[in-house]
Amino acid sequence: MSIGIIGAGALGSNFARALASKGISATISNSRGPQSLAALVQELGPSIKARTVEEAASADIVLAAVRWVDASKVFGALPAWNGRIVIDGTNPVEFIDPNSPDATDPSNPLAAYGIKAVDLGGKHSSEIFRQYVPGARVVKAFNHLDVNVLNEPEASGGKRVLFYSGDDAAAKTEVRAIIEAIGFFPVDLGPLDIGGPLAQLPFGSLSAHQFIKI
């Protein structure tokens, strides 16, 4: 199974680091093109290649590691998915300009963290995201932990728990294998409409919690 990463920010680059640490090959991409990722792929070594977004999207399993505000534009421009797996690593938050009134909005409990929740009209983020990738088998994962711990799967004498959810059993099995390969303990939260909201940042009841399997 080939792995593609769309987005090379904090999530995409740390996911690539986690794969590279285990010698797992992947293709990473961003909107600025492969040349902008030269320093990153040099750091990560030969298992990680920088390619275009279209090339990364052609992989068997593709991680969506873009900002929520960019997801529709980025994935809406890509060809048909034809049953391939897309891992939804997005969260419905918007980054705040520190010089804007939003940065000191007393009604936003997340302002101190530089973000605000996006109003999804009562829907959960994967419910909306899967509309951007028609024909894909969507699995929600890699979105609920601090991205910096993707390189630290072991903690307190055990393994960090990484949640995943989806509607296709075979797709979840493939994603579970990746989670296990990079050293985490996978926990299946069930169908996308159940597990997605539970692990969705910023208000999912399981989001941002770091559970350890001893």
Steps between C-alpha positions, in 0.01 A plus 500: 500500500640838400451800731452863395488808721323817389616786717846549648422712803520375858285191445629398158867545585476321836305213346778474242757499780314220676498293181864576423607391849367154416636497145150522347487661158266789420453794267444845652366810325386855556355791304842657438647203315767234560796742499366672812528167684865434415626569854230280656565197279874538550439488875274196476711287273436284194165350602315832461470664157364845416257505208207706372161491670363302208774239531451466876124467442557202271622282788295212638467674837502880523519710815312831485721728708378840384329782688125473516453823304705354214352149489217568258721680248789251515299178485229634272763546228621139505392209274262222601607285794358171372488326835842604625544588869509858624597559863321809624747671732323835487328688782241778463702785646614829354825670593460852635699807397663605830438864411130456432212551746446122491824457696341655807141387450372415851234270355764272342658264754764405241624853429796454733613211275473709184204313353124507484251226423332500160122483508403185311127543541459201727703262281831338592809573294536159332136516394594807299850389400382179336300713256832641376632152412214318323578136440763485775489276805543753780663415833531763773838482676814692599296808593443483875853502645760775521686450172833518681439164671470318167873445542455381859265199491635361828429672831486406870599142430230443240373608159298810425147428381405622153129498410361426157151458353338428166227315316712259295650212699775424248607866485515516878716188506753669269509815711526298820807329354666840448416608854654181637802524271597842638468374856159615626219297653197529267145523637205469262221745585258343255321662205597845379180662630576372851876508526553816298323735745660331802856566381440828317682806627430729669195373692490122445485323835809290417698770321826633644509226765810284508411148604775244558464125449718336765 
